[in-house]
């Protein structure tokens, strides 16, 4: 079985579980779409001055933050936030 491009931290799973069924479905569908691209990281935007976060994926009013794991060729999702909430508080 091929390994998944996106993997989720506990906090990202918690963020996802708090969303409504339809929103959760749309986010997972979009992440699946990204993972099917030849190089999904071409669609990611680098994050500066927010270690350990390295990149974010944007779609609609949502932001998916995380860490690019170069060796594993996977993206560890650490946060899923609405655009308005994503930038209000400093992330850990």
FENPEGI-V503635 format. One record per residue. N is the residue number from 1. SS is DSSP state (A for helix, B for strand, O for the rest). BURIAL is b if it has 9 or more other C-alpha atoms within 8 Angstrom, else e. D_CENTER is the distance of its C-alpha to the mean C-alpha in Angstrom with 1 decimal. Layout:
N,SS,BURIAL,D_CENTER  N,SS,BURIAL,D_CENTER
This chain:
1,O,e,22.0  2,O,e,19.3  3,O,e,16.4  4,O,e,13.0  5,O,e,10.7  6,B,b,7.6  7,B,b,8.8  8,B,b,8.2  9,O,b,10.1  10,A,e,12.7  11,A,b,11.5  12,A,b,8.2  13,A,b,10.7  14,A,e,13.0  15,A,b,10.9  16,A,b,10.5  17,A,e,14.2  18,O,e,15.3  19,O,e,14.4  20,O,e,17.2  21,A,e,17.6  22,A,e,17.3  23,A,e,14.2  24,A,b,12.5  25,A,e,14.1  26,A,e,13.0  27,A,e,9.2  28,A,e,9.8  29,A,e,12.3  30,A,b,10.2  31,A,b,7.7  32,A,e,11.1  33,A,e,12.5  34,A,b,10.3  35,A,b,11.1  36,O,e,14.7  37,O,e,15.1  38,O,e,17.4  39,O,e,15.1  40,A,b,11.4  41,A,e,11.1  42,A,e,13.8  43,A,e,11.4  44,O,b,9.1  45,B,e,10.8  46,B,e,12.1  47,O,b,12.2  48,O,e,15.8  49,O,e,17.5  50,O,e,14.7  51,O,e,15.1  52,O,e,13.7  53,O,b,10.4  54,O,b,10.7  55,B,b,8.2  56,B,b,6.1  57,B,b,5.7  58,B,b,8.3  59,B,e,10.2  60,O,e,13.1  61,O,e,13.0  62,B,b,9.4  63,B,b,6.8  64,B,b,3.1  65,B,b,4.4  66,B,b,5.5  67,B,b,8.6  68,B,b,10.0  69,B,b,12.7  70,O,e,15.4  71,O,e,18.0  72,O,e,16.1  73,O,e,14.3  74,B,b,11.1  75,B,b,7.6  76,B,b,7.3  77,B,b,4.4  78,B,b,6.8  79,B,b,6.4  80,B,b,6.2  81,B,b,9.1  82,B,b,11.7  83,A,b,12.5  84,A,e,15.8  85,A,e,14.6  86,A,b,11.8  87,O,e,14.6  88,O,e,17.5  89,O,e,17.2  90,O,e,16.7  91,O,e,13.7  92,O,e,15.0
